[in-house]
Each structure stands twice: as structure tokens, then as C-alpha cells.
Amino acid sequence: MTTRLQGLLDGQLDRHSEVAAAMRAELPQVQAIADELIRRLAAGGVLYTFGNGGSAADAQHLAGELIGRYLRERRPLPAVALIGDAAVVSCIANDYSYDDVFARQVTALVRPHDIVVGFSTSGTSPTVVKGLAAARANGACTVAFTSARGRVLADAADLALVVPAQETARIQEMHVLALHLVSELVDRWACDSEEQP
């Protein structure tokens, strides 16, 4: 490996570590998001989630952790990633606008007892902002996983996890860390609730 390449990789790892350390300040928000998700699931609500590109993968990841399991064997929890149906997404994008792909689905599916999580590294994605606005209009709790790059999404949500970074790679890495922390807390609750008589 060349010295230049080694320096580049070391710099990326150093920056990752710096942002991960700064995420300690977001732990109360992680707890608040997990608590609200647990409250909504316990009341029969459903998690709906979405995002674009890498954020779509994060949305699917979160839904998968709830439907499948995180670390413990337990019942599946209701979660839907709205990016997963290519026919619906392309239909809405073609017939209306790409900016409406999540809002239209949210309007059709989300109810007041549900919770809706939007992922956006920029914090300004029109599809995600409009999706959360539609969820709020339906009376659901809204959550933003976003960054310090743009406050539009954070300001549009009831709860927001704001990664203190500007670089897309670092933001996505911290979104995965945060969704794993939320999954851990929800996983523990689901297992504990199954043990109650």
C-alpha cells in the first residue's frame, strides 16, 4: 500500500472515530426514538420507513431488524419500508411526481397510532420531507434520521436524530449505528414483554 493511500484510509478512519464519539450527545434522542417506537408498537401501531439511495437501504435495514430480529429470538414486529415496492414507487413517480413517492403511500397507509421514520443524509430531500409531512397530517409520530447539513427534515419531524457531520459516508455510518441502537432497545422490550405472564 502506498503512503498516500495509507494516509487517505487513516484519515477516513480517524474522521469516522471523531463522528462516532460525537454521537454520544445524540444518545438521549436515540432513547427517545426507541421509547416512542416501543410505545407505538405496544399500542398496535406499525413502523413505516423510507429514504432514497443509501438512505433507502437504511430504511429497509431498520424494517428488517424489526420484522426479523436484531439479537434475540422473538415475535416479528410490524414494519414496512415504503421503498421496497418498485411497481408502486415507479407508478407514483410516473403518474404524479418522484417527490410524491412516499407521501402518497403514507397518505394511503399510515394511521394516527403509527410511527414514520424518514432517512435523509442531506436533510432536505423533498421525497422524505413530503413523506413526513403526510404522516403528520395523518396524525402519526414522525422521526427524522438526518444530519447537520440541512435542518428542513429535522424541523419537520417530532423527533430527530441529527448526525454532527457533513460527509455523506460518515452520516450514513452513524445512521446505521443509531438504527442498531434503536433495534437493540426495541429487541430487549419485545423479549421482555413476551416473558410477562
N, C-alpha and C positions, 0 to 999 in steps of 0.2 A: 504494500500500500504506500502511495506517495505521501510525503509530508503534508502537501496541500490537502489531499483528500482526508488524511487523518485529522487535520485541523478543522476541516469542514464538519466531519462527523462529531468530533469532540464539542464543537460549538453548538450543534443541534442537540446533543445530549445535555449539555450544560443549560441551554435555554429550556428544554423540557423540565429539568430538575427545578429551575427557578420558578417556572409557572406552577408546577405541581406543589411546591412549597407555599406559593401564594394562595393556592386553593384552600388552605386551612381556614382562611377568612370566610369562605363560602359554605363551610360545614353546617352552620345554622340553617342556611337555605336548603341544603340537601336534606336535613332533618325535617324541615317544614314541608318540603315537597313529598317526602316519603309519608309523613303523617297524614297529609291531605289525601294522598293516593290510597292509603290504608283505610281512611275514613270512608272514602267513596266506594271502594271495593267492598267493605263490610256492609254498606247500605245497599248493595246490589248494583252499583254503578259499573261502568265499563271505561277502560282507558282507550282513548283514540290518540294516535300519534302520527306525525308526518314531518317531512323535510325534503330538501332537494339534494341530489348528488350524494356526497358523503354523509350529509345530514339525513337523507332518506335511509341510508344504511344504518345509521344510529337509531332512527325511529323503529326500523324493523328489528334491530338488536334488542331494544327495550321491550317491544311486544313479545319477542321470542323468549326473553328471560321470564316474563310473567306467565305466558301460556305453557312454556316448558317447565323449567325450574332453573334456579340460579345455582345453589349448592346442595339443597336438601330435597328429598323426595316429598312431594306434597301435591295437593289438588291443583289443576290448572286454573289460572286466574284470567278473567276476560280482558283481552287486549286486542286491538286492531290497528295495524299500520296501514293508513289510507293510501300509501304509495304502491301497495302490492298488486292492485288490480289494473293491469295495463289497458284493458279494454275500457274501463270506466275513466281512467285518467286521460287517455287519448280522446275519448268521446267528448268529455267536458272541454278539453283544450281545443278541439276542433270546432265544436258547436258553440262554445262561448268564448273562453279565453284561457290561456295557460294560467293566468293569475287566479282563476276561479277553481282550479282543480281540487283544492282542499275545502274551500268554503262551501262549495256545492254539496260535497259529500257530508260535511259536518252538518249543514242545514238539514239534510235528509235523515241523518242517523243519530245525532247527539241529543241527549235529554238533560234536564237540569241536574240529575244526580251523578252525571258522568264527569270525567276529567279528561282534558285535552292538552297534549304536550306537543309543542312545536319546536323543532330544532332549526337553528339558522346561525351559521358562523358569522355572517355579516351583521345580523340583527336588523336587516332591512328588507329581507326577501318578501316581495308582495304576496306570493302564494301563501306563505306562512303567516304573515300579518293578517291577511284577509281570512285565513282559516281560523285563527284565534278570535278575530272579531265576530265571526259567525258563531263560534262556540259560546262566546259571552252573550250574544243575542239570544241564544237558546237557553241561557241560564246556567251553563256548565262552568266548572272551575277551569281556569286556563293557566298553563305553565309554559314558560319560555326557557329553553336551553340556548344561550346566546353568548355574546362576547362584549368586550368594551368598545368594539369597533362602531357599533350603532345602537342607540337606545330605543329605537322605534318599537321593536318587538318586546323588549323588557317592559317598556311603559304600557304596552297593550295587554300585558298578562297580569293575572292575580298574583302569581309567584314567578320569580325569575332567578335562574342560576346564571350569573354573568362571569364568564371566564376573563380574568385580568390579563388579556393578551391581544395582540393584533394579528399574529400569524395564523393562517388557516390551519396548518398542521398542529400547532400547539392547542388551538381551540378545540379541534376535533378530538385530540388525545384526552383533553380534560372533560369533554362531554362523555366520552366512554368511561373514564374514571368515575364521574358523577353518576352516570346511569348504573354502573356496577354498585356504587354505594347505596343508591336508592333500592336497587334489586336486593341487596343484602338485607336491608331493613324490612322490606316487604316480605321477603322469603322467611325471615325469622317470625314475623307476625303470622303469616299463613300457617306455618308449622305449629306455632304456639296455640293458635285458635283451633286447630284440629285436635289438639291434645285435651282441650276443655271438655268436660262431660256434657 
